[in-house]
Amino acid sequence: MTDRTLKFLVIDDNMDNLITLRALIKEVFPVSEVFTARAGVIGIEIAKEKDPDVILLDIVMPGMDGFEVCRHLKADQETKEIPVVFVTAIKGDREDRIMALESGAEAFLAKPIDESELTAQIRAMIKIKNANRQKRDEKGRLAQLVEEKTAELKLAHQKTIELLENLKTSEERNRRLITQMEQGLVLQEFIFDENEKEQDCQFLYVNSSFERLTGLKSHEIIGKTLTEIMPDSQQFLLSQYICLLRTNESVRFEKYFEQFEKYFEVVAYLPETRQVATIISDITKRKKNEEAICYLSDHDYLTGVYNRRYYEEALTKIDVAENMPLSLVISDVNGLKLINESFGHAVGDELLKKVADIIVKECRDQDIVARLSGDEFIILLPRTDGVQTAQLVKNMKNNALKESIGAIEFSISFGYETKAHVNEDVQEVLKNAENNMYRHKLYESASIKNKTIDLIMNTLYEKSSREMLHSQRVSEICEQIAIKMNFDQDDISQVKTAGLIHDIGKMGIDEKILNKPGTLDQDEWKKMQRHPEIGYRILSSSSEFSELSRYVLEHQERWDGTGYPKMLKGEEISIQARIIGVADAFDAMTCDRAYRKGLSVEEAVAEIKKCAGTQFDPVIADVFVEKVLLKS
């Protein structure tokens, strides 16, 4: 149906439903990304950021029901074209179906879900999304074309004005030059650079009667001009060349002219008057520019390997009988987006360069290495069987394990397939190679992303040692609260992990602010308040951490709606974020700072009770005080 990775968003407050729908989607569409949200507000944010192909939406949810969520999605310019399918435990009576359609949804399914019906609905929705995307792209291309044509007309208008001005100012010169030409004199005053300004090169009109009228040798004049323009041009000052320049034997002239093409361009040759007009200029720079343009049209500007355009042309040429067996290798850099978000695109670019070097070093001159997209490379291996390809890939993987960017380890997922016979479809071979790569990526990518998260946290701890102890204490408190609230083991582990990394966004805050001994000024505080959003951006770059990213984003929200960054209120805030909020505040209050001494446990408890119902969820505050602290 489509060659790209499909993206799905499931919005449902029931974790079991999320797990079931994710499993169903992954079974039907193995090469897909599934994002989940347990509340409408966060679902809308994910939809804006991820642009999924289909949204599966429950009706009954706290805070904002499915109908309201759908109306928000359809009212927003960024999300209005994403197809929405209601999937609900309600038996789908007529009124609910009407409300679903009125809110803008494209389809309605009642649970329990029939797998074949769900698959059919999703496929239909993807077709709708693709059609909408195509219309939008065509509209965008039309707008761009109009903009380009408008710019061209403006440029042409400006050029016309400039040309008219030049014609006016050069009229006197032209009359003088015509007079000189009639007298048989050499004209050597047309001087233009690449912008048509008088400076770098000279236009010489060599008249056959010049020597007779002036008593000077024409090659002396040309030699003088050449020497002034290009001091290294003495080799051209040959009387034989000057004679050829004035001869009417065009064939001989062209034959000898080839050796001077670095410096000369023929404008006109008039055999009846034995006159040649030439532009004398050093065109080496122009040739270098042409070579550079040619190189860039075929190569990736960052890594130096071939680009997608060249690869597509090369694949057609290389897919011939004499190159069988032909092997195709697809590779993908694991965790690149996470590294870009956490350490910056400059680090990500260095990683891509290293990956390209690793691949190129193992390839032969006849092999084609190209960068297909941001983190994806392809290798065409003519006359290479499956055994040879497997060894090549093994060498690349081993070499990648030895490399790093500072403390950042990286890994590459590979997939390959071999075309043994010329009548096989090379696109089918490519698809098999991609499928192999994605299978490897499922477990390899998760491993490297976990290592990257650990590295991010360690980097944060290096910036501020107190952050490490704070994160560990918050994590332990979150775990204890979740246990007392009778969370199941998976949810306990999840909130414990979220507590450990809740301040991961401080990675993007200047360490001078993190370690400032006194209170922060207004500007510094504004920068500090960005850390939930930075943390969300880091974690949401990977589907494995998309759920945790929501808790990190919301952990500074307040029960009364006066928190940040989104000013969520009450149960609009995820329960995990509300737990982190209590744990984070308690630890912050009871720890010493350079500018103040920490509160006692009794004082901190009094503060939490005082702020229950304003800053904190009153139920969670009560569980923490009565069941966690009293127990200890």
Buried (B, 14 or more C-beta within 10 A) or exposed (E): EEEEEBBBBBBBBBBEBBBBBBEBBBEBBEBBBBBBBBBBBBBBBBBBBBBBBBBBBBBEBEBBBBBEBBBBBBEEEEBEBBBBBBBBBBEBEEEBBEBBBEBBBBBBBBBEBEEEEBBEBBEBBBBBBBEBEEEEEEEEEEEEEEEEEEEEEEEEEEEEEEEEEEEEEEEEEEEEBEEBBEEBBBBBBBBBEEEEEEEBBBBBBBBBBBBEEBEEEBBEBBBEBBBEBBEEBEEBBBEEBBEBBBBBEBEEBEEBBEEBEEBBBBEEBEEEEBBBBBBBBBBEEEEEEEEEEEEEEBBBEBBBBBBBEBBEEBBEEBBEEEBBBBBBBBBBBBBBBBBBBBBEEEBBBBBBBBBBBBBBEBBEEEBBBBBBEEBBBBBBBBBBBEEBBBEBBEEBBEBBEEBEBEEBBBBBBBBBBBBEEBEBEBEEBBBBBBBBBBBBBEEBBBEBBBBBBEBBBEBBBEBBEBBBEBBBBBBBBBBBBBBBBEBEEEBBEBBBBBBBBBBBBBBBBEEEBBEBEEEEEEEBEEEBBBBBBBBBBBBBBBBEBBBBBBBBBBBBBBBBBEBBBBEBBBBBBBBBBBBBBBBBBBBBBBBEEEEEEBBEEEEBBEBBBEBBEEBBBEEBBBBBBEBBBEEE
